[in-house]
Amino acid sequence: AFDAGDYEDFLRYIVYFVNINTQMMVYCNSAENVFES
């Protein structure tokens, strides 16, 4: 079971993970564009 503190940490971890994934996707896409041009 979660208490409020655990749930906040869990949400913070998800947000952090999503941000990392988004940055990696943007980085990979921009790198592909550089190589293609």
PQR file of N, CA, C, O and H, with PARSE charges and radii, in Angstrom:
ATOM      1  N   ALA A   1       0.851  -1.203   0.000 -0.4000 1.5000
ATOM      2  CA  ALA A   1       0.000   0.000   0.000 -0.0000 2.0000
ATOM      3  C   ALA A   1       0.883   1.249   0.000  0.5500 1.7000
ATOM      4  O   ALA A   1       1.969   1.265   0.580 -0.5500 1.4000
ATOM      5  N   PHE A   2       0.396   2.276  -0.656 -0.4000 1.5000
ATOM      6  CA  PHE A   2       1.109   3.542  -0.687 -0.0000 2.0000
ATOM      7  C   PHE A   2       0.604   4.453   0.419  0.5500 1.7000
ATOM      8  O   PHE A   2      -0.594   4.506   0.698 -0.5500 1.4000
ATOM      9  H   PHE A   2      -0.486   2.263  -1.127  0.4000 1.0000
ATOM     10  N   ASP A   3       1.537   5.176   1.050 -0.4000 1.5000
ATOM     11  CA  ASP A   3       1.107   6.375   1.764 -0.0000 2.0000
ATOM     12  C   ASP A   3       1.426   7.566   0.863  0.5500 1.7000
ATOM     13  O   ASP A   3       2.001   7.391  -0.211 -0.5500 1.4000
ATOM     14  H   ASP A   3       2.510   5.133   0.823  0.4000 1.0000
ATOM     15  N   ALA A   4       1.063   8.760   1.285 -0.4000 1.5000
ATOM     16  CA  ALA A   4       1.164   9.927   0.406 -0.0000 2.0000
ATOM     17  C   ALA A   4       2.612  10.169  -0.039  0.5500 1.7000
ATOM     18  O   ALA A   4       2.852  10.495  -1.202 -0.5500 1.4000
ATOM     19  H   ALA A   4       0.595   8.902   2.158  0.4000 1.0000
ATOM     20  N   GLY A   5       3.563  10.014   0.864 -0.4000 1.5000
ATOM     21  CA  GLY A   5       4.963  10.265   0.538 -0.0000 2.0000
ATOM     22  C   GLY A   5       5.467   9.312  -0.532  0.5500 1.7000
ATOM     23  O   GLY A   5       6.161   9.729  -1.459 -0.5500 1.4000
ATOM     24  H   GLY A   5       3.368   9.749   1.808  0.4000 1.0000
ATOM     25  N   ASP A   6       5.119   8.019  -0.411 -0.4000 1.5000
ATOM     26  CA  ASP A   6       5.545   7.043  -1.412 -0.0000 2.0000
ATOM     27  C   ASP A   6       4.939   7.366  -2.762  0.5500 1.7000
ATOM     28  O   ASP A   6       5.604   7.241  -3.791 -0.5500 1.4000
ATOM     29  H   ASP A   6       4.555   7.680   0.342  0.4000 1.0000
ATOM     30  N   TYR A   7       3.680   7.782  -2.765 -0.4000 1.5000
ATOM     31  CA  TYR A   7       3.004   8.074  -4.021 -0.0000 2.0000
ATOM     32  C   TYR A   7       3.635   9.280  -4.710  0.5500 1.7000
ATOM     33  O   TYR A   7       3.786   9.288  -5.931 -0.5500 1.4000
ATOM     34  H   TYR A   7       3.141   7.884  -1.929  0.4000 1.0000
ATOM     35  N   GLU A   8       4.002  10.288  -3.941 -0.4000 1.5000
ATOM     36  CA  GLU A   8       4.664  11.460  -4.529 -0.0000 2.0000
ATOM     37  C   GLU A   8       6.012  11.074  -5.131  0.5500 1.7000
ATOM     38  O   GLU A   8       6.360  11.533  -6.219 -0.5500 1.4000
ATOM     39  H   GLU A   8       3.880  10.281  -2.949  0.4000 1.0000
ATOM     40  N   ASP A   9       6.769  10.234  -4.431 -0.4000 1.5000
ATOM     41  CA  ASP A   9       8.059   9.786  -4.959 -0.0000 2.0000
ATOM     42  C   ASP A   9       7.867   8.998  -6.243  0.5500 1.7000
ATOM     43  O   ASP A   9       8.650   9.129  -7.184 -0.5500 1.4000
ATOM     44  H   ASP A   9       6.485   9.861  -3.548  0.4000 1.0000
ATOM     45  N   PHE A  10       6.814   8.173  -6.279 -0.4000 1.5000
ATOM     46  CA  PHE A  10       6.519   7.360  -7.455 -0.0000 2.0000
ATOM     47  C   PHE A  10       6.185   8.243  -8.651  0.5500 1.7000
ATOM     48  O   PHE A  10       6.687   8.021  -9.753 -0.5500 1.4000
ATOM     49  H   PHE A  10       6.178   8.067  -5.515  0.4000 1.0000
ATOM     50  N   LEU A  11       5.334   9.249  -8.431 -0.4000 1.5000
ATOM     51  CA  LEU A  11       4.986  10.173  -9.515 -0.0000 2.0000
ATOM     52  C   LEU A  11       6.209  10.943  -9.992  0.5500 1.7000
ATOM     53  O   LEU A  11       6.399  11.145 -11.191 -0.5500 1.4000
ATOM     54  H   LEU A  11       4.926   9.429  -7.536  0.4000 1.0000
ATOM     55  N   ARG A  12       7.036  11.371  -9.042 -0.4000 1.5000
ATOM     56  CA  ARG A  12       8.234  12.129  -9.392 -0.0000 2.0000
ATOM     57  C   ARG A  12       9.164  11.270 -10.244  0.5500 1.7000
ATOM     58  O   ARG A  12       9.779  11.767 -11.188 -0.5500 1.4000
ATOM     59  H   ARG A  12       6.882  11.207  -8.068  0.4000 1.0000
ATOM     60  N   TYR A  13       9.268   9.983  -9.917 -0.4000 1.5000
ATOM     61  CA  TYR A  13      10.104   9.066 -10.678 -0.0000 2.0000
ATOM     62  C   TYR A  13       9.568   8.906 -12.096  0.5500 1.7000
ATOM     63  O   TYR A  13      10.342   8.896 -13.054 -0.5500 1.4000
ATOM     64  H   TYR A  13       8.768   9.578  -9.151  0.4000 1.0000
ATOM     65  N   ILE A  14       8.252   8.780 -12.237 -0.4000 1.5000
ATOM     66  CA  ILE A  14       7.644   8.642 -13.564 -0.0000 2.0000
ATOM     67  C   ILE A  14       7.909   9.892 -14.397  0.5500 1.7000
ATOM     68  O   ILE A  14       8.299   9.788 -15.560 -0.5500 1.4000
ATOM     69  H   ILE A  14       7.623   8.788 -11.459  0.4000 1.0000
ATOM     70  N   VAL A  15       7.702  11.066 -13.817 -0.4000 1.5000
ATOM     71  CA  VAL A  15       7.933  12.318 -14.544 -0.0000 2.0000
ATOM     72  C   VAL A  15       9.394  12.409 -14.979  0.5500 1.7000
ATOM     73  O   VAL A  15       9.687  12.796 -16.110 -0.5500 1.4000
ATOM     74  H   VAL A  15       7.385  11.150 -12.872  0.4000 1.0000
ATOM     75  N   TYR A  16      10.304  12.051 -14.079 -0.4000 1.5000
ATOM     76  CA  TYR A  16      11.729  12.075 -14.385 -0.0000 2.0000
ATOM     77  C   TYR A  16      12.049  11.133 -15.540  0.5500 1.7000
ATOM     78  O   TYR A  16      12.777  11.496 -16.464 -0.5500 1.4000
ATOM     79  H   TYR A  16      10.066  11.737 -13.161  0.4000 1.0000
ATOM     80  N   PHE A  17      11.496   9.912 -15.481 -0.4000 1.5000
ATOM     81  CA  PHE A  17      11.756   8.910 -16.511 -0.0000 2.0000
ATOM     82  C   PHE A  17      11.215   9.356 -17.860  0.5500 1.7000
ATOM     83  O   PHE A  17      11.883   9.202 -18.882 -0.5500 1.4000
ATOM     84  H   PHE A  17      10.904   9.618 -14.730  0.4000 1.0000
ATOM     85  N   VAL A  18       9.998   9.912 -17.868 -0.4000 1.5000
ATOM     86  CA  VAL A  18       9.395  10.399 -19.113 -0.0000 2.0000
ATOM     87  C   VAL A  18      10.231  11.536 -19.696  0.5500 1.7000
ATOM     88  O   VAL A  18      10.439  11.600 -20.908 -0.5500 1.4000
ATOM     89  H   VAL A  18       9.454  10.037 -17.038  0.4000 1.0000
ATOM     90  N   ASN A  19      10.714  12.438 -18.828 -0.4000 1.5000
ATOM     91  CA  ASN A  19      11.541  13.546 -19.311 -0.0000 2.0000
ATOM     92  C   ASN A  19      12.823  13.036 -19.961  0.5500 1.7000
ATOM     93  O   ASN A  19      13.228  13.540 -21.008 -0.5500 1.4000
ATOM     94  H   ASN A  19      10.546  12.386 -17.844  0.4000 1.0000
ATOM     95  N   ILE A  20      13.459  12.047 -19.353 -0.4000 1.5000
ATOM     96  CA  ILE A  20      14.678  11.461 -19.916 -0.0000 2.0000
ATOM     97  C   ILE A  20      14.376  10.854 -21.281  0.5500 1.7000
ATOM     98  O   ILE A  20      15.119  11.071 -22.238 -0.5500 1.4000
ATOM     99  H   ILE A  20      13.130  11.637 -18.502  0.4000 1.0000
ATOM    100  N   ASN A  21      13.281  10.088 -21.374 -0.4000 1.5000
ATOM    101  CA  ASN A  21      12.919   9.458 -22.643 -0.0000 2.0000
ATOM    102  C   ASN A  21      12.653  10.496 -23.716  0.5500 1.7000
ATOM    103  O   ASN A  21      13.086  10.338 -24.857 -0.5500 1.4000
ATOM    104  H   ASN A  21      12.678   9.912 -20.596  0.4000 1.0000
ATOM    105  N   THR A  22      11.941  11.561 -23.355 -0.4000 1.5000
ATOM    106  CA  THR A  22      11.621  12.611 -24.328 -0.0000 2.0000
ATOM    107  C   THR A  22      12.897  13.273 -24.827  0.5500 1.7000
ATOM    108  O   THR A  22      13.047  13.511 -26.025 -0.5500 1.4000
ATOM    109  H   THR A  22      11.589  11.689 -22.428  0.4000 1.0000
ATOM    110  N   GLN A  23      13.818  13.573 -23.912 -0.4000 1.5000
ATOM    111  CA  GLN A  23      15.074  14.207 -24.303 -0.0000 2.0000
ATOM    112  C   GLN A  23      15.883  13.289 -25.213  0.5500 1.7000
ATOM    113  O   GLN A  23      16.498  13.756 -26.172 -0.5500 1.4000
ATOM    114  H   GLN A  23      13.696  13.380 -22.939  0.4000 1.0000
ATOM    115  N   MET A  24      15.888  11.990 -24.923 -0.4000 1.5000
ATOM    116  CA  MET A  24      16.616  11.038 -25.761 -0.0000 2.0000
ATOM    117  C   MET A  24      16.006  10.961 -27.153  0.5500 1.7000
ATOM    118  O   MET A  24      16.731  10.911 -28.147 -0.5500 1.4000
ATOM    119  H   MET A  24      15.388  11.612 -24.144  0.4000 1.0000
ATOM    120  N   MET A  25      14.671  10.952 -27.233 -0.4000 1.5000
ATOM    121  CA  MET A  25      13.997  10.896 -28.525 -0.0000 2.0000
ATOM    122  C   MET A  25      14.318  12.135 -29.348  0.5500 1.7000
ATOM    123  O   MET A  25      14.616  12.035 -30.539 -0.5500 1.4000
ATOM    124  H   MET A  25      14.082  10.993 -26.425  0.4000 1.0000
ATOM    125  N   VAL A  26      14.257  13.307 -28.714 -0.4000 1.5000
ATOM    126  CA  VAL A  26      14.558  14.556 -29.414 -0.0000 2.0000
ATOM    127  C   VAL A  26      16.014  14.548 -29.882  0.5500 1.7000
ATOM    128  O   VAL A  26      16.317  14.949 -31.006 -0.5500 1.4000
ATOM    129  H   VAL A  26      14.015  13.389 -27.747  0.4000 1.0000
ATOM    130  N   TYR A  27      16.901  14.090 -29.016 -0.4000 1.5000
ATOM    131  CA  TYR A  27      18.323  14.039 -29.361 -0.0000 2.0000
ATOM    132  C   TYR A  27      18.559  13.096 -30.541  0.5500 1.7000
ATOM    133  O   TYR A  27      19.285  13.438 -31.475 -0.5500 1.4000
ATOM    134  H   TYR A  27      16.655  13.764 -28.103  0.4000 1.0000
ATOM    135  N   CYS A  28      17.946  11.909 -30.502 -0.4000 1.5000
ATOM    136  CA  CYS A  28      18.124  10.944 -31.587 -0.0000 2.0000
ATOM    137  C   CYS A  28      17.540  11.481 -32.885  0.5500 1.7000
ATOM    138  O   CYS A  28      18.146  11.324 -33.945 -0.5500 1.4000
ATOM    139  H   CYS A  28      17.356  11.631 -29.744  0.4000 1.0000
ATOM    140  N   ASN A  29      16.377  12.108 -32.817 -0.4000 1.5000
ATOM    141  CA  ASN A  29      15.755  12.660 -34.022 -0.0000 2.0000
ATOM    142  C   ASN A  29      16.610  13.765 -34.625  0.5500 1.7000
ATOM    143  O   ASN A  29      16.779  13.821 -35.843 -0.5500 1.4000
ATOM    144  H   ASN A  29      15.885  12.235 -31.956  0.4000 1.0000
ATOM    145  N   SER A  30      17.150  14.641 -33.790 -0.4000 1.5000
ATOM    146  CA  SER A  30      17.972  15.731 -34.311 -0.0000 2.0000
ATOM    147  C   SER A  30      19.282  15.175 -34.869  0.5500 1.7000
ATOM    148  O   SER A  30      19.800  15.696 -35.857 -0.5500 1.4000
ATOM    149  H   SER A  30      17.012  14.595 -32.800  0.4000 1.0000
ATOM    150  N   ALA A  31      19.821  14.131 -34.250 -0.4000 1.5000
ATOM    151  CA  ALA A  31      21.043  13.509 -34.758 -0.0000 2.0000
ATOM    152  C   ALA A  31      20.791  12.880 -36.124  0.5500 1.7000
ATOM    153  O   ALA A  31      21.627  12.994 -37.019 -0.5500 1.4000
ATOM    154  H   ALA A  31      19.401  13.708 -33.448  0.4000 1.0000
ATOM    155  N   GLU A  32      19.652  12.223 -36.293 -0.4000 1.5000
ATOM    156  CA  GLU A  32      19.302  11.640 -37.587 -0.0000 2.0000
ATOM    157  C   GLU A  32      19.190  12.722 -38.646  0.5500 1.7000
ATOM    158  O   GLU A  32      19.659  12.547 -39.771 -0.5500 1.4000
ATOM    159  H   GLU A  32      18.973  12.131 -35.565  0.4000 1.0000
ATOM    160  N   ASN A  33      18.571  13.839 -38.293 -0.4000 1.5000
ATOM    161  CA  ASN A  33      18.416  14.936 -39.247 -0.0000 2.0000
ATOM    162  C   ASN A  33      19.772  15.482 -39.676  0.5500 1.7000
ATOM    163  O   ASN A  33      19.960  15.825 -40.843 -0.5500 1.4000
ATOM    164  H   ASN A  33      18.189  13.982 -37.380  0.4000 1.0000
ATOM    165  N   VAL A  34      20.704  15.564 -38.757 -0.4000 1.5000
ATOM    166  CA  VAL A  34      22.043  16.063 -39.077 -0.0000 2.0000
ATOM    167  C   VAL A  34      22.737  15.112 -40.048  0.5500 1.7000
ATOM    168  O   VAL A  34      23.376  15.551 -41.004 -0.5500 1.4000
ATOM    169  H   VAL A  34      20.551  15.285 -37.809  0.4000 1.0000
ATOM    170  N   PHE A  35      22.609  13.804 -39.799 -0.4000 1.5000
ATOM    171  CA  PHE A  35      23.288  12.835 -40.658 -0.0000 2.0000
ATOM    172  C   PHE A  35      22.645  12.747 -42.039  0.5500 1.7000
ATOM    173  O   PHE A  35      23.331  12.489 -43.029 -0.5500 1.4000
ATOM    174  H   PHE A  35      22.090  13.448 -39.022  0.4000 1.0000
ATOM    175  N   GLU A  36      21.332  12.960 -42.108 -0.4000 1.5000
ATOM    176  CA  GLU A  36      20.640  12.839 -43.387 -0.0000 2.0000
ATOM    177  C   GLU A  36      20.896  14.036 -44.293  0.5500 1.7000
ATOM    178  O   GLU A  36      20.898  13.898 -45.516 -0.5500 1.4000
ATOM    179  H   GLU A  36      20.775  13.170 -41.304  0.4000 1.0000
ATOM    180  N   SER A  37      21.108  15.194 -43.712 -0.4000 1.5000
ATOM    181  CA  SER A  37      21.238  16.396 -44.532 -0.0000 2.0000
ATOM    182  C   SER A  37      22.641  16.532 -45.129  0.5500 1.7000
ATOM    183  O   SER A  37      22.916  17.494 -45.846 -0.5500 1.4000
ATOM    184  H   SER A  37      21.106  15.306 -42.719  0.4000 1.0000
TER
END
